[in-house]
Every structure is written in C-alpha cells, then in structure tokens.
Amino acid sequence: MRLGITAFLTDLAMGPADLARAAEDRGFHSLYLPEHTHLPVRADTPPALVEGVHPDDYRRSLDPLVALATAASVTGRIKLGTGVVLVAQHDPIVLAKQIATLDHLSGGRVVLGIGFGWNRAEAADHGVEFRMRREVAREHVLCMQALWTEEQAAFHGAHVSLDPCWSWPKPIQRPRVTTLVGGGAHPSVFAAVAEYADGWMPIGGSGLAAALSELRRAVAARGRDPEDVRVVPFGTVPTDQKLAHYQELGIGEVVLRVPSGASAQMLPVLDGLVPFVERFGDDGD
C-alpha cells in the first residue's frame, strides 16, 4: 500500500517545492494539493472544515497546478496530485493545457483529483449554476480527455462546444491523466467514476467497506472491470488499525493529512508519519 500526503498550503506555509522534496526523501508516494480560487465574503455556507484545516487556509490557498509545477522541478519520483481541483470552475481548454503541460514536464507524474464543490457563492462567481455543477464538470472532463487523446480534438455538449482543433503537448500518461473523483459514497459520484475516471477519492474513508460493492456495481454496469478502478482514501488521520483495515480491503493508496504551517511545524509531522510508511508503505507502482 502506497502512502501519500495532502496539505492545505498557503502563502504563509512551507513552500510546495520544499514540502514535496521532504516528502519524497521520506518515502511518501504522492503529494496532493487542494483548490479554492477564493472564499466569497457573502458565502452562506461555512467552509467544510476538518481537523487541522482553518478558515484562513481557504482564503490563502495556493493555486495547486502552479504549486505542483514548482514541486515537479525539484523531485523525480513523487506523484503530483490535485485534491481536488474544482473542474466546473475552469475553462476546460485552458485546464487541459495546464494539466497536460505539467504531466509532460514532470515525466507523467500527475494525478487529477476532481471535485464538484460545496460553496454556492464560489461557483456563482465563476458563472456556474450550482445545481448544474456536476453536469458542467462532466463535460469539462470529457472535453479535456478529447484534447489529450485526439490529434484534431472536438467536443460538443450542453455546456461545452469545441470544434476540431490542435492542442499539444499531450500528456505522457495514456490514454489520459489518471483521474480520481472526490466525494462521499453517493450514486452521482460512483456514476462519474464509472463513466470517465480511474478511481474514487473518499474523504477520510469512513464506511468504505460498505461502499465498495456499490462502486463496483456502478463500474461493472458500464462494462468496465471493477478491479481496474482505484480507491484512494483521502485526508486520512492514520492509525495502525485503520491502515491495516485498508490493506485488508485491497486499497492501494492512502493519502494522509498534514496540517499546514511553517517548515518548523510541518516537518516534525512528516517525521511522525514515517513509521507508518515503514510499516505499511510499498511504493511499487
């Protein structure tokens, strides 16, 4: 089982290049960074806070793709993931180019974790009707996949219309950049995984055993092999019992939560997680 980390990095925290290098040196498999473009003052829903994440992290979070590009430049092995990018809030042509460029420059190390978002005001500022965000995200991902795979890419849907065009670089990964859908154990999430993604990224992983059969049914109904779909518990606070349970379930990767802070705060936390890597980690792909 491979162990990665995620942290809500901000302009006041340890830099992503330094964190990625420290994580790689300690044997971690992956680094995932979240996205919020901004936090509207008028938002009627408070931040979906979890232990170790603070409101200021949402206000000051770094752009994940730019941050991961700096991480790519100083590392050679660690996977570079978004956890998660709010894909409905992006121009899919631009986002496809950014992700493909990062995958090209990093040697094929990108993992695209996507989410649908919870903040109505944030989505509205991007011109996204909240109730349609899943449909918009779906078309954005499908359009990006066309741009990544087709010599003359085109896509036409209700929310995206792209006539044939050329776009390079293509990602190193084929047929697409590894794509994980973040979210709870919900039919809409499983339907998205089954249609256009490579796996599911449940937050924390609570109730995972019961959800796996539902996910596998959704994937099989699409004519895909459920064994090919990854499940990556995300933002996990580890214990030996929890990680042993994930191993028994056949989970291949778990992403551990590291609170954001200065290097003097984050590096001891990383060091404290190294024994879990030693006991449970296996960085073979």
N, C-alpha and C positions, 0 to 999 in steps of 0.2 A: 504494500500500500504506500502510495506517494503522499507526502505531507507538504503543503504549501502554506503561505500566509497571506492575509489581507490586512490592510491598514488604511484608515481614512486620512491620507496625507494632506496637509495644508501648507500654506506659505510660511507657517511658523514651526513646522515639524522638521524632522530629519529628512534630507533630500532623497528622492526616489532612487537616484543612482547609488548613493551610499547604502541605502536600505537593501537594494537588490544585490549589491556586491556582498554585503554582510550575510544576507540570506543564502546566497549561492555558496559562500565559503563555509557555511554551517550545515550544508547538505540539504537544504529545502529544495523542493521540486519546482515551486511556482510562486509568483508574486501577482496578486490581483489588486487593482485599484478601482475605487468606485467613481461614479459621476453624479454630480448635480451642477448644472450650469450656473444656478443662482438659487437663492432662497427668498421668494417674494415676501415682503413685509405683510402683505394683505392675506397671506395664506390662511385658510380657515381650518387646515389640518396640521397639527403639530408634527415635527419631524418624527419619523418612525424610529425612535431611539432604542438602542440596545445597550447593554452594559459595555462601558468603555468608549461609547460614542456620544459626543456632546453637540448641542446646537451650533456652536461655533465651527465644528467640523463641516457642517453643511454650508455655512456661509463662506468658508475659506478654502474649500476643497480644490485641489489642483485638477487641471484637465488631465484625464487619465492617459490619453494617447500621447500627448506631449511628454508627460512624465515617464511613460513606459519607453519612449524613444531614448530618453537620457539613460534609462536603465539598460536598454539594449546595447548602448555604446560601451559599457564597462563590464559586461557579462558575456558569457559564451554558452551557457547551458540552461539556465533557469528559464522556465516558461513565463511569458508575459501576458497577463490576462486583465480583462475588464470585469469588474464585479460590482455593479453591472453598468453597461452603457445604456442610456435611455434612447433606444434606436428610433422611436417615433419622433423624437425632437430634433432629428438631424436631417439634412439634405442627404438622401441615400447615395447620390453620385459622388459627393464630396467625401462622405464617410467611407464608402467603398475604396476610394483612392487612398485615404489615410491609412486604413487597415491593411490594404494590400502593400503599401509602401513600407509600413512597419514590419510586416511579415517578410518582405523581400530583404530589408536591411538587417533584420535580426536573424536571418537564416531559418525562417519557418517556425518561430517560437511563439506566435501569437495565439491566444485563446480568447475568442469573442464571447464574453458573458453578456447577455442582453436581459433587459427587464422592461416592464410596461409602465412602471411609475405609479406613485401613490399621491403626488402633490398636484391637485387640480389647477392651482394658480400657476405653478411652474409650466405645466403642459399648455395652459391657455396663452402664456406669454410667447410660446413657440407656435401658436396658431393651431394647436392640436385640440380637437374636441375630445374631452376626457372619455366619454363613453365609446369613442371610436378608436382609442389609442391602440388596442390590440390588433385591429384590422390594419391600421396605418403601419404599425411595427411589422406585421407580416409582409406587407407589400414592400416595405423598405428592405427587409432582409432578402426577399426573393429578387428584388432588383439588384441588390449588391451581389448576390450569387451569380446572376447573369453577367454582370460586369467582370466578375472574377474568372468566369469559365468560357465565355463566348468571345470569338475573335471580333465579331460585329454584334455587340450586345444590344438587346432591346427588351423592354418590358412594358406592358400596358395593363393597368388595373384601374380601380375606382379612385385611388389616391396618388398613383404614380403613372406617368406616361412618358416613356423614353423611346424615341425612335432609334434605329440602328446607329451605333457609334463605336469608336475605338477608344479603349482605355487600357493603358499599361502604367505601371507594372502589374502583372498578375501575381497573386500570392504564390509562394513556394509550395504551400500545402495544397494538395489536390484531393478531392475535387473542389474543396472550399476550405477556408479558415475554420478550424474547429470552433463550433458554435454551441453554447450552452444556454438554456433558458432558465432564468432565475424566477423563483416564486414558490408559493405554497403548493400543497398537494391538491390541485384543482383541475377539473377536466379541461379547462381552457389552456392551462399550462401544458398538460400532457398532450393535448392536440397539437400545440405548437411544436413541441419536441418531436412528435411523430412525423409531422409534415416537413419541417425544414431545419432541424437542428440535430446535433450529435449527442446531446445529453441534457440532463436536468441538474440544476443547481439549487437545491433546497436550503433555505436559510436555517442554520443550526442543525438540521437533520432530525428534529423531534418527530416521532411517529413514522419513521422512514420505512420500517419493515412492513407496515400495513399498506403503505402507498406504493410499494414496488410492484405489486401484482397489477394494480390499476394502470400504472405507467406501461408495463409490459403488454397489457391487453391493447392499449391505445396504439403502441408501436406495431404490434402484430397485425392490427386491423388495417394498417397502412401497407402491409406486405413487406415490412422490414423485420429483420432479426432482432429481437429484444436484447440479445447478448451483445450486439454491436453498440448499444446506447449506454453512455456513461452516466453515472450518478455521482455528483461531487458535493457532499455536504459542505456548506459554506458558512464562514464566520463561527466556527465551532470553538467552544472552550473545552480543551481536551481533558479527559481522564483516561487512565488505563482501561477501565471498564467500557467506556464509550468507544474508544478506538478498537478494542478487541471485538466489540459488537459489530462495528462496521466491517471489520475483517471477515467475520463470520457471514455477513450478508454479501460478501464479494465486492465491496466498494473498493475502487482502485485509487481514489484520490480524496483527501480531506483537506480543506483549507481552514487554517487556524486563525483566530482573531488576535491581532496585536494592536493595543490602544496607541493612538497617535501621540507623538510628543517629540521632544528633542532627542538627539542621539543618546544622551546620558540616561534617558528614560527607556528608550526602545531597545537598545542593545542588551541590557540585562533581561528584558522579557524574552528576546530571541534566545539568549543563552539558556533561559529557564525552559524553553521548549525543545532544546536539542536532545534531551534524554528521550523524548517521545519519538524523535527521528531515529535515534539509535535503537529503540525497542521495536518500533513499528514500521519505520521507513524503508522503502525499497524504490530507488529512483530509476529502475529499469522501465523503458517505455514499452 
